[in-house]
Amino acid sequence: MSIWDSLSGRKQTPGPDAFDPSSAQDATSFLSEVAIPDPSRLHPLAGLNQETLDYLSLDDSALDELPGSRSVLPSRGWSDDLCYGTGTTYLVALATGGAWGLVEGLRKTPVTAAPKIRLNAVLNSVTRRGPFLGNSAGVVAMVYNGINSGLGVVRGKHDASNSIVAGALSGMIFKSTRGLKPMMISGGIVASIAGAWAVTRKAFF
């Protein structure tokens, strides 16, 4: 637009390249489905047949059919029992050992000691007792589940007798390098725990 047109108030005819506000895009044009994908397609299991995944749906025909084998969780055999039993026992023993170390560290450290010293003593006790008890119980549980599953296959059923015998043998094997007396004590303790678990499982499951 020239200076004369500005002073006279004359309006200039828009050219072919002039901006037309009616042709401007609104918000819906860039918020459409093309710009933003469907959130369901971003799921890790998108496009998979979830009915065929074993950890989502466990086929009843694949479960262990031996009498007395059904427990808290569905089991497909000795491998599932080994994983569930060993993992659960390890975690429970690890937490118990950590609590034991916490109490031990607080008792051994004087009340008048500096906070950093008390914290260091507690952490040392927790890291010493927790992994020790967790690893020991995990090894015993691994041997126990292996023997218990073997007895179940041989006898054709899972019952309290299998659990008690497996507990006694696994406890004795765990302390086999310490002599006869520690072997008997360890076998009796593990057999008692296994028998209590078998009775509890039978009563509630």
Order of alpha helices (4+ residues) and beta strands (2+ residues): alpha-alpha-alpha-alpha-alpha-alpha
